[in-house]
């Protein structure tokens, strides 16, 4: 039952916030006793598939601007590769601080709009 709620929450957040399911997936995966780096990597795989489903839903609802997204994709791929390389090298304690800092920054930014 926990997996059902975890998956549904990640999918809901992904649909609402555009890959925002990772914010829930990482702590939920860690609560399942998965070590931090594997939680982050597993979250990426989970969000990848959820993002495909979300993209199709947005495409069918005529809410998607492919022209704009293609302008960012090459740079996003470069950033993703750099992030994957860095994930292997940084200690778990630093990873948690960075993740927490990004979450706090995102929350602050959203609240200030």
Protein Blocks (a to p, Z undefined) as FASTA:
>chain_A
ZZmmmmmmmmmmmmmnooplmmmmmmmmmmnopafklmmmmmmmmmmmmmmmmmmmmmmn
opacfklmmmmmmmmmmmmmmmmmmmmmpcfklmmmmmmmmmmmmmmmmmmZZ
